[in-house]
């Protein structure tokens, strides 16, 4: 493995762990019994939704997922390119000789 592959692998693992942690920290979208009881949708929370911690966590989760996907594709391509360099130029690598 080259240095680039090692660095990309480490970054891939770090972003995978970050996605898991961000996902587990987020609260669910379940409103519980408040929806049935007629909870108001015009509240301070709904107006300031983009500035809350929950929305920030969602945004960072999406950002980490996109970066993780890009790093994974680049890592795959760099490893596949290195594997392709080790392949022989022709399909026939050995000669078979027959004895009679």
N, C-alpha and C positions, 0 to 999 in steps of 0.2 A: 504494500500500500504506500502511496505517496503521501507527502505531508499534506497536500490539499485534501486528499480523501480522509485523512485522520481528523483534520480541522472540521471538515464538513460533517463527519460522523458525530463529533462531539457537539457541534451546534445543533444537529438534528435531534440528538438525545436531550439536550437542554430545552429546546423548544417543545419537544414532546412532553416533557415533565411540566413545563410551564402551562401547556394547554390543559393537562390533566388537573393541575392545581387550580387554574382559573375556572375550569368547568365545575369543580367540586365546591368552590367558594360561592358560586352564584346561587341565588335563590330561585325557586321554581316560579312559573307564571300562574300557578293555581291561586285563585283569589279566595278560595274556601267558601264559607257561607255568606260572605259579604256581597257576593253577586246576587244571591237569592233574596237577601234582605233589602235589596235596592240601594246598594252602595253608589254614591255619586261618582261619576267619572270626571266631573269638573272640579278637581281639587288642586291643591298646591302641588301635590306629587305628579299629577298628570301634566301640569303646566311646566314644571321644572324637570321633566323626565330625562332630558339629555344631560343634565348636570349631576344626576345622582350617582352614587357609587355603583349601583347595579348596572346602569347604562355604561359607565366607564369600564366595568368588568367585561360586559358584552363586547364593547369596542376592542379592548385589548385581546380578547379571545379570538375575534375575527382576524385581527392583525397577526397574531401568533400563528393561526392556522394557515394564513396565506404565506407567511415567511417559511413555515415548516414545509408546505407543499413545494415551494420554489427550491429550497435547499435539498429536499428529497429528490427532485427531478435532476438537479445539477449533480448531486452525488451519484445517482444512478448513471448519468451520462459519463461522468468522469471515470467511474469504475468500468463501465462497458467499453469505453475507449481504451483503457489500459488492458482489458482482457482481449480486445481485438488486436492489439499490437503484439501479443504473444502467440497469436495463431499463425500457423504456417501459411505460406503464400499459395500453395497448391493443395488440393484435396488429397492427393496421393502422397503419403509420407513414408511409406515402407514399400520395399519391393519384395514380392513373393517369388521365390525360386522353387522350381519343381525338380525333384530328382527321380529318375526312372530306373 
